[in-house]
Amino acid sequence: MNRFWTFMTHVHSLAGPVVMLLYPLYASVIAMESTSKLDDEQWLAYWILYSFLTLMEMLLQPILEWVPIWYDMKLVFVAWLVLPQFKGAAFLYERFVRDQIRKYGLVDRQHKVSQ
């Protein structure tokens, strides 16, 4: 049973980098090299949200140390952002981030490429 838990610990520690970095990097390169631009928004939105999450995590580190399941919650959230079945990053960007950017005038609407 000890070997099983050791194996599970290693899988758990590898899951974060694979889900949060390796797969999104791979999928971003594939999206950039494809002729279709449909998936570009998903991956640009992912990197925006992941950067924001990382920044918030750095700022709130003293508080998050007291949340024992923070890493697990982050892993599940990022998996939702990444997995193509959910397209969570594109959903959050369209639903919340885009409105805030337009509300505060951070991006001129004329710069958006027409589709």
C-alpha positions as CSV (number, residue, x, y, z in Angstrom):
1,M,0.0,0.0,0.0
2,N,2.9,2.4,0.6
3,R,4.0,2.1,-3.0
4,F,0.6,3.0,-4.1
5,W,0.5,6.2,-2.1
6,T,4.0,7.1,-3.2
7,F,2.9,6.6,-6.8
8,M,-0.2,8.7,-6.2
9,T,1.9,11.5,-4.6
10,H,4.2,11.6,-7.7
11,V,1.2,11.6,-10.1
12,H,-0.4,14.4,-8.1
13,S,2.8,16.5,-8.1
14,L,3.2,16.0,-11.9
15,A,-0.5,16.7,-12.6
16,G,-0.1,20.4,-11.9
17,P,2.7,21.2,-14.3
18,V,1.2,19.0,-17.0
19,V,-2.3,20.4,-16.7
20,M,-1.3,24.0,-16.1
21,L,1.7,24.4,-18.4
22,L,2.7,21.5,-20.7
23,Y,-0.7,20.8,-22.3
24,P,-1.6,24.5,-22.6
25,L,1.8,25.2,-24.2
26,Y,1.4,22.3,-26.7
27,A,-2.2,23.3,-27.5
28,S,-1.2,27.0,-27.9
29,V,1.5,26.1,-30.4
30,I,-1.0,23.9,-32.3
31,A,-3.5,26.7,-32.3
32,M,-0.9,29.2,-33.6
33,E,0.2,26.9,-36.4
34,S,-3.3,26.0,-37.5
35,T,-5.1,27.9,-40.3
36,S,-8.3,28.1,-38.2
37,K,-8.3,30.9,-35.6
38,L,-11.3,29.4,-33.7
39,D,-9.1,28.0,-30.9
40,D,-6.8,31.0,-30.6
41,E,-9.3,32.9,-28.3
42,Q,-9.4,29.9,-26.0
43,W,-5.6,29.8,-25.5
44,L,-5.1,33.5,-25.3
45,A,-7.9,33.7,-22.7
46,Y,-6.3,30.8,-20.8
47,W,-2.9,32.6,-20.6
48,I,-4.6,35.8,-19.5
49,L,-6.5,34.0,-16.8
50,Y,-3.6,31.8,-15.7
51,S,-1.4,34.9,-15.4
52,F,-4.0,36.6,-13.3
53,L,-4.5,33.5,-11.1
54,T,-0.7,33.3,-10.6
55,L,-0.4,36.9,-9.7
56,M,-3.3,36.6,-7.2
57,E,-1.8,33.5,-5.8
58,M,1.5,35.3,-5.2
59,L,-0.2,38.2,-3.5
60,L,-2.4,36.0,-1.3
61,Q,0.2,33.4,-0.5
62,P,0.1,34.0,3.3
63,I,-3.6,33.4,3.3
64,L,-3.6,30.5,0.9
65,E,-1.0,28.6,3.1
66,W,-3.9,28.2,5.6
67,V,-6.1,26.5,3.0
68,P,-5.0,22.9,2.9
69,I,-6.8,22.0,-0.3
70,W,-5.8,25.1,-2.3
71,Y,-3.6,23.3,-4.7
72,D,-6.3,20.7,-5.4
73,M,-8.9,23.4,-6.0
74,K,-6.5,25.3,-8.3
75,L,-5.8,22.1,-10.2
76,V,-9.5,21.4,-10.7
77,F,-10.2,25.0,-11.7
78,V,-7.3,25.1,-14.2
79,A,-8.4,21.7,-15.6
80,W,-11.8,23.3,-16.3
81,L,-10.1,26.2,-18.0
82,V,-8.0,24.0,-20.2
83,L,-10.1,21.0,-21.2
84,P,-11.5,21.4,-24.6
85,Q,-14.8,19.8,-23.5
86,F,-15.5,22.8,-21.3
87,K,-13.5,25.7,-22.9
88,G,-13.7,27.4,-19.5
89,A,-11.1,30.0,-20.3
90,A,-13.0,31.3,-23.4
91,F,-16.2,31.2,-21.3
92,L,-14.8,33.3,-18.4
93,Y,-13.1,35.7,-20.7
94,E,-16.3,36.4,-22.8
95,R,-18.6,36.4,-19.7
96,F,-16.5,38.6,-17.3
97,V,-13.2,39.8,-18.5
98,R,-14.3,41.3,-21.8
99,D,-17.0,43.4,-20.1
100,Q,-14.5,44.8,-17.6
101,I,-12.0,45.6,-20.3
102,R,-14.6,47.5,-22.3
103,K,-16.1,49.1,-19.1
104,Y,-12.8,50.7,-18.2
105,G,-11.8,51.4,-21.8
106,L,-8.5,49.4,-21.7
107,V,-8.9,48.3,-25.3
108,D,-10.3,50.3,-28.2
109,R,-13.0,48.3,-30.0
110,Q,-11.6,49.3,-33.4
111,H,-8.5,47.1,-32.7
112,K,-10.5,43.9,-32.6
113,V,-10.0,41.9,-35.7
114,S,-13.3,41.3,-37.5
115,Q,-14.2,37.6,-38.0
